Amino acid sequence: MLIVGNDYEPGGEISGMTLKQVMTELKSCGTAQNVKIYRRHGARGDLFGVSFANLGILRKRIGANHDLAEQLWRTGN
């Protein structure tokens, strides 16, 4: 497990966000307009249409968490 910064909490979780929490956050930040734009630029598959600005904010909140990143990757979204 990669630990970066001061967000490490005993119990092994960094940032404390679970896959379910992140997916819920992504879904709530997405817009239909962004989905249209991303599809027009070649995005395929499932996507929520989250702006890069919102992704950056969420990335900072989560921090570095390799296990969570792998779980997110496996969702295909």
Buried (B, 14 or more C-beta within 10 A) or exposed (E): EEEEEEBBEEEEBBBEBEBEEBBEBBEEBBEEEBBEEBEEEEEEEEBBBBBEEBEEBBEEEBBBBEEBEEBBEEEEB
